[in-house]
Amino acid sequence: MIHLPIKDRDLPPARLSVPGALRQICRAIEALDGEVYNASYYPHNEVVGLLRAYSIHKVELEPGDRPKCNYCESQIEHAVTLQVEHYRPKAKVEAGENDHIELPGYYWLGLEWTNLLLACPKCNGKDAKGSKFPIRGNRAPAHSPVEQHNNNNVLVRVNCYADVGPLQQEQAILLNPEIDHPELYLTFDLLGNIEGFGNDADRGEISKDTYRLNRDELVVCRQKVWNDLKNEINLCIAGHRMLELNEQALRYCFRNIANKLLIRKLPTEEYTLWGRFINDNLADFLQEIDNFYADIFREVYNGLLVVNP
């Protein structure tokens, strides 16, 4: 999970601003029910297209771009479709971990632009986030963001923003990548397991567990990122030891591998937060490499950092 700074909360997609969308919100408020929304609004192609672009820090996708789940950072659309996810559940909220009590959802936020994220079914499924939304303190009271002006309904969107206004009264626990900086709450061990971190490690731990960010296939995929790079390094080392590569050729090969490692820091890459962790803790990962070659690789890598900090 990485911070997503792209969305303009004051400029929602047109599909969420048409008169029909306001009627949908009014209907949900009148019924006190987030289930009544027409599915032609928040899953609309315009909404989904923007969220897919924002997931890799772009405003428009280009050929070859691969959107990511906002939570686990998997580029998995070849297998399943990424879904529009309501950060604050619109229909119901599970009140506790074990009591199975359900509370009314945030029905007035069903079409709120700042409440919509992009998630894979495994992060957003019933056995993961689903309708969970734990908070600290008191839950924000239900309220209507629709006001009457000159006998017309007007949506006061500032009363819907995820991090200001009425919703600021509650302390959300789950990390929202559009509001929070996940690197302040999440870190890894050297095997790719995510852990809570920082001054509020509990938020990281609860988010990790709720989004199921350590499910087996994710850990394996994260491990593969480093293992593939390490295998390339070891192949170069073998070539040097067998005198097939002189030191100049070895450094050239190491430079290509180091460049691949630096690319893993980019938001367009899969598992960017893990890639940044590897880069930031490279010395620990290179302990698996013979010291002589690890020193050369570090020297080449640091040379690239001077050119591309």
N, C-alpha and C positions, 0 to 999 in steps of 0.2 A: 504494500500500500504506500503510495506517495502522494504528496500534496498536489491538488489540482486547482491551479489559480486562474483558469481560463474563463470560466462562466461569468457573464455579466448578469448579476441577479436583477438588475433593473430593466433588462431587455429580454424578456421571455420570448420563446418562439411564437410566431403569429397564431399557431393552432391553439395555444394556451390563452390567447388574448381575444379571441373572437367572441361575439355575443353568446354563441351557444355554450362556450366554456363557462361564462359567468352564470348562465342558467343552470348548468350542471352543478356548480358550486352552491348556488342558492337551493337547489333541490336537495343536495346532501345535508346542508345546514338545517333545512326545514325538517328532514327526516331523521336528523341526528345519526346518519348512517353513511359510512364511506363505501358501502358496497354498491351504491346506486349510480356510480359514474359510468358513463358510456366509454367502452374501451377504444373508441375511435379518437380519443383525445391524447392522453399521456403516452400511449404507445405509438403515436402517429410517426410516420417516416421522418418528418421534419425534426421532431423531438429526438427520436432515436439517432438520427444522423448527426445532430450536434453533439449529443452525449458521447457517441462513438469517437468523434474527432477530439473532443475535450479529454478523453481518456488517455490520449498520447500527446497532450499539450498542443493541439492544433485547433484551428477554427474550421478547417475543411480537410477531409481526407483526400489523399493522393493515391494514385495506383500503387498497389503493393503495401499500403499501410494496413496494419493489423491492430484493431482496437483491443482494449484490455478490460477485464473486470476491474472495477474501481477498488475492490477489496483485495483479491488474491493476486491480481496482475497477470492472470493467465490469458493468453491469446488463444481462445478455444473455440472460435466461431466455426472452425472446420468440423467440429463435433456437435456443438450445441449453440443455441442462439443466446446472445447476451440480452438480458431483460432490463426494462425500466423498473427501477426499484424505488420504493418510497422509504426514505431514511426514517421518518416517523410514520409508522404504519397507519394507513388511512381507515381501515375497517375495524380492527380490534388490536388490543395490546395484551400480551401475556404479562401478568403482573409480577409473577415470581418464578424462580427457577424450578421449584418443586410443588407449588400449591395449585398450579393449573387454573388459577383464577383469571378470567378475561375481563379487561376494561374496555370501554368504548375507545375506538381509534380516533386519530386526529382527522376527522372526516372533512374538516374545512380546508385541509391541505392536499386534497386529492389531485389538484392540478397546479400546485405551487411549484414553480420552477426551482427554487432553492431546496426543495424537498426531494427532488428526483436525481437519482444516481443510476449508474449502469453496473449490473451485477450478473455473475454467472449463476445458474440454478443451484450449484453446490454451495455457494456462499449465502444465497438468498432462500434456500429451501427450508422446509418445515423443521428439519433436524439441524439447521444452522440458524441464520438470523430470523427467517420467517416473520412472525409478528412480534418478536421480542423488541423491547425498547426500555432497558433499565435506566433509571435515573437516580440521582442523589437528591434527598429532600423531597419537596412537594411537587407533584406533577402540575404543569401549567393548566389553568382552567380552560375549559372549552370556551371559545368566543367566536363571534361572527366578524369576519373582516369586511363584510358587505354593509355599506351605509347608503342611506337615501339622500340623493341630491337632486332637487327639482323634480321630485317624483320618479327619479330613475335610480336603479341600483348601480352602485359604484364599488368596485373592489379596491379596498385600501391595502395594497400589497405589503406595505411595511409591517403590517400586523401579522404577516405570514412568514416573514424572513426567519430562517432557521436559527440565527444566532443573535437576533436583536428583538426589541419589542416584547410582546407577551410571552413568547417562547423562551426568552432569556431568563424567565423566572425559574425554570427548571434546569437542573444540571445534568445534561445528557452525558452518559458514560461511554456509549459506543462512539468510536472515532468516525468522524465524517471527513473524508479526504479533501473536500472543498473548503472546510473550515479549519480543521486541525492540520498540524504538521506531524504526520505519523512517525517520523524519525525521532521525535522527542519522546515517544511512548513505546516504540518497538525496536528491538534489536534481535540479533541472531547468535546462536552458537556456531562453531566451525562446521557443523554438519547440516546447517540450513534450517534448524528449528527456530521458530520465532519465540521470543520471550518479551515480557513486559519490561519496561526500561524507564529510567528517569525519575523525576520528582513525583510523578503520578503513575507509577508502574501498574497500579490496579486497573486503570483505564486500558492500558495496553493488554494486560492479561485477559480482562473480560472481553475485550474486542477480539483478541486472538481466538479465544474459545468460542465466542458467539458466531464469528464468521468462519470458524473451523479452518484457520490458516495453517495448521500443522497436520492436515489430513495427509495420509501416506503418499498419495500421488504428487502432492505439492512439494513435499520434502524431497522426494526422489527427483523431481524436475529441477528443484533448486540445486541439489547436489550435482546434477549433470552439468550445470553451468560451469562450475569449477573443475569437475572431473575431466570435461572435454578439453579445457585449457591446459590442465595439468598433463594430460596425455600428449598434447602437442608439444609441450615443453620437454617431456621425457623422450619423445621421438627425436627431437633436435639433439638432446644430450647423447642419445644412442648414436646418432649420425656423427657427432663430434668425436666420440670415443672410438668409433670404428674408422676414423680418419676420412670419412666421406664429406665432412664439413670442416673447413678451417675455422679459426675463431671469427674472422670477418663474416663468413657465411652464417655461423652460429648467431652472431649478433643481429644479422639481417633477419633471420628467422624469429629470433626473440622479439625483435621490433614489431613484426607482424602480429605476434601473439599478444604483446603488450597493448597494441592498438585495439585489438579485439576486446581486451579487458577494459580499456577505457571507454569503449563504445557501450559496454554494459551499464554505464552510469546514465545513459540518455533515457528520457521518459518514453521514447518510442520503443524501447526494448522490453522484452518480457522479464518480469521479476527485477525491476529497476532497483528497488530498495536493497535486495540481496546483492545485486551487482555493485552497488555503492558500498555495501558493507565489505565485500571482498577487496575492493580498491582501497578502502580506508584501513583495512587490517591485513594488507598484503604480506607483511613480514610473518604473521602467524601462519598464513597459508603456505608460504614458501619453506616452512620448516620441514615439509615433506620432500623437499628437493635437496640434493647434495649441496653443501655450503658453497663450493667453488662456483657451481652453476647458478645457484640462487643469487650470489653476489653480482654476477654478470647480468642476470635478468633484472635485478633491482636497478642496476646502473642504467640499463637500456630504458627501463620504464621511467625512471626519474628524468632521463633526457627528453622523453616524450612529454612529460609533465611541464617542462620548461617551455616547450613549443605550444602545447595545448593544456594549460592549467585547468 
